[in-house]
């Protein structure tokens, strides 16, 4: 399939997701010319604010590959990913990401991620949702243990 055909398929998944009471978003993961995972947004169905299509597709693809990275994979999403999904995508490390609708299209439909994009770039103490650091004596202990661990799997 071509990039356009994968994207058209993803758009149809998003439309079908709306028909099954999900959000208007879908994502697929392609590796070696085949779809290895697909998902729609199920936030309201699962009562889970992280159940975005991208997150769900990444989880499924990682299970299929038995790996925590998506190297060699391409992610197709029906809409430009939100900040949470952008972070997850970077952690998953696919080779590339294609999207159809933009964040402005999502905003017109009532999904405005602009606040989050702005908030993430601020220092934690300047955000509208209070983020406050609580310094404690052993706050770096987990990192010290990680650094000394000989059999760790880096990610």
N, C-alpha and C positions, 0 to 999 in steps of 0.2 A: 504494500500500500504506500501511497505517497504521503507526504506531510499533510497535505490538504485533506486527504481521505481519512487519516487518523484524526485530524481536528474535526472534520464533519461527524465522525463517529462519536467523538467526545461531546460535541454539541447535542447530538441526539440523546446520549446518555443523560445529559443535564436536563433536557426537556422531559425525558421519561421519569427522571428523579422528581421533578415538580409534580408530575401526574401521580406519583406514589407518595405524596405528602412530604417530600424532602425539599431541600433548598435548590436553587437554580444553578447548581455547580456540579461538575464532574471532572474526573481525572483518569488517565490511563498511563500505564508504564509499558514501554515497548523495549524489547531486547532481541537482537538478532532477527529483526523483521517480524516479530510476533508480539501480540499483547500478552503480557504475563500477569497484569493486574488491572483492575478497574474499580472505580467507586464513585458514589455520589455523596453529596453533603447530607448527613443524617443528624445534624445538631439537635433539632427539635424532637425527632423520633427517639433518639438515644438519651436525650436530656444531658448532652455532653457538648460543651462549647468548643472542644477540640476535635469534634467529629467532622471536620472539613474533608472534602473530597480528596484533596492532595494528601493529607495526613493518612487517611484510610488507604489510599492507593499505595502510598509508600510502605505502610505496614504490611499490606498483603504481598507486595513485590518482594520485600525483604524476607518474608516467610517462604515464598516460593524459591528464592535464591539461597535461602539459609545463610544470609549475610546481612550485616547492618549498613552496607553501602550499596549504592545502585550504579557503580561504575559500569560503563558499557551500556547504560540504559538512557532512554529519552523519555521525558515526562511531557505529556500533553494535557493542558488544563483548559477548561472552557472559558475561564476568566483570569485576568492577572491575579496572581496569588496575594493574599493578605500578608501582613508582616509576620504573623505566626507561621504561616505556611512557607514563606520565604526562608525563615530560619530553619525549618525542618528540611526544606529542599537542600539548602547548603550543607546541613549535617549529613544528608543522605548521599550527596555527591554524585548525582547523575551527570552524564556528559553534557546534556543540554535540556532546556525547557522551552516549550512553545505554548503560547496562550492566544486566545481569540479575542474576547471582549476585554476592554480596559477597565481600570478602576473607576473611571468616570461613568461607564455604563452601569456598573454595580451600584454606584452612588445614586444614580437616577432611579434605580429600583429599590432604594432604601438601605443598601449595604454600604455604608460610608466608612471606609477604613482610614480616611485622612487623619482623624484624630490620633489613631494609633501610630501612623507613620510619623507624625509630629512629636508625639510623646516619647517614642523610642530614642529619638536623637537628643533628648534633653538629659541633663544630669538627673540622677534619681531623685534628689531632693527638690527638683523644680517641676516634677510631674504633677498633674492634677489629681492622680491617685497617689496617696502618700507612700513613698518607698523610703524607708529609713533603715540605715545600717545600725545594728546593735553590736558593737565591738565586745568580744569576750576573749578570755585569755588563750584558749586553744582553737581559735577560729580557723587557723590554717592546718590543724592536725590531719584532716582527711587528705589534704594535698601532700603533706610530708610523708604520710604512709604510702600514697600512690607513687611518689617519686622513688621510694625505696623498694617498691614491689618489683621483683625480677620477672615474674610471669604475667605481667599485665598485657592486655590487648589494647594497643593504642587506637584511639579513634578521634 
